[in-house]
Each structure stands twice: as structure tokens, then as C-alpha cells.
Amino acid sequence: MGPEETCRLAAELVEKYGDLAARVAARAVVTYESEGLQDRAQLWRALGAILDDIAAHRFDPHGHISVH
């Protein structure tokens, strides 16, 4: 899944579940880290950051997304 698809998924989660989506992401990070699954924890950490940005209106997930 590329960055645009990830952002759109995150936007759908925020629209549907609000701040619960970010709480689930944070919980997943803790769970996967405790199980030693760092790759999965990192994925959820990145998704959580996107969820937070969308919820705080720091960017438009339906607009152009540039990755640096």
C-alpha cells in the first residue's frame, strides 16, 4: 500500500471512528513492541501519526500527497 492509499485509509478511519482510531493505533504499537514485532509496531506508529495529523486538520488526506 502506497502513501496515498494509506492516507485515504486513515481518513476513512478518522471519519468513521474519530479519535478511537488513533487510540487503537497507539495500543497496537504497545502490543507489537511488547511482542518484539518491531516492523508491525513501526507500521502502526506511522499510521497513528497520520491519524493524528488528519484529526488535527494539519493536512488534507484527499489532496495531493508528497513524500520526502
C-alpha atoms as one frame of an Amber mdcrd trajectory, in Angstrom:
protein
   0.000   0.000   0.000   1.441   3.337  -1.037   1.333   6.664   0.802  -1.812
   7.944  -0.922  -3.769   4.770  -0.170  -2.529   4.805   3.422  -3.649   8.406
   3.913  -7.045   7.713   2.405  -7.480   4.667   4.642  -6.524   6.783   7.651
  -9.027   9.451   6.589 -11.787   6.856   6.385 -10.878   5.566   9.836 -10.951
   9.081  11.318 -14.270   9.848   9.604 -15.823   6.617  10.819 -14.270   6.214
  14.283 -12.886   9.613  15.276 -10.188   9.590  17.949 -10.820   5.898  18.641
  -8.766   5.120  15.518  -5.684   6.831  16.975  -6.176   5.060  20.306  -6.317
   1.695  18.535  -3.115   2.552  16.653  -1.354   3.530  19.898  -2.480   0.322
  21.567  -1.256  -1.726  18.593   2.185  -0.094  18.872   2.479  -1.059  22.533
   1.214  -4.580  21.895   3.519  -5.281  18.969   6.545  -3.780  20.726   5.909
  -5.970  23.770   5.794  -8.990  21.464   9.060  -7.971  19.793   7.354  -7.289
  16.460   9.098  -4.018  15.655   8.114  -3.912  11.963   4.425  -4.130  12.815
   4.822  -1.610  15.634   6.513   0.816  13.236   3.701   0.459  10.713   1.094
   1.254  13.373   3.218   4.129  14.690   3.282   5.680  11.212  -0.459   5.121
  10.755  -1.053   6.705  14.170   0.899   9.805  13.154  -1.202  10.132  10.005
  -4.405   9.644  12.019  -3.312  12.383  14.427  -2.486  14.771  11.579  -5.847
  14.201   9.933  -7.789  14.598  13.180  -5.910  17.849  13.926  -6.570  19.130
  10.365  -2.837  19.500   9.679  -3.284  18.216   6.146  -5.974  17.175   3.694
  -5.741  13.430   3.051  -7.777  13.805  -0.128  -5.393  16.383  -1.579  -2.030
  15.885  -3.247   0.388  13.991  -1.016   4.123  14.424  -1.427   6.553  12.156
   0.364  10.052  13.393   1.140
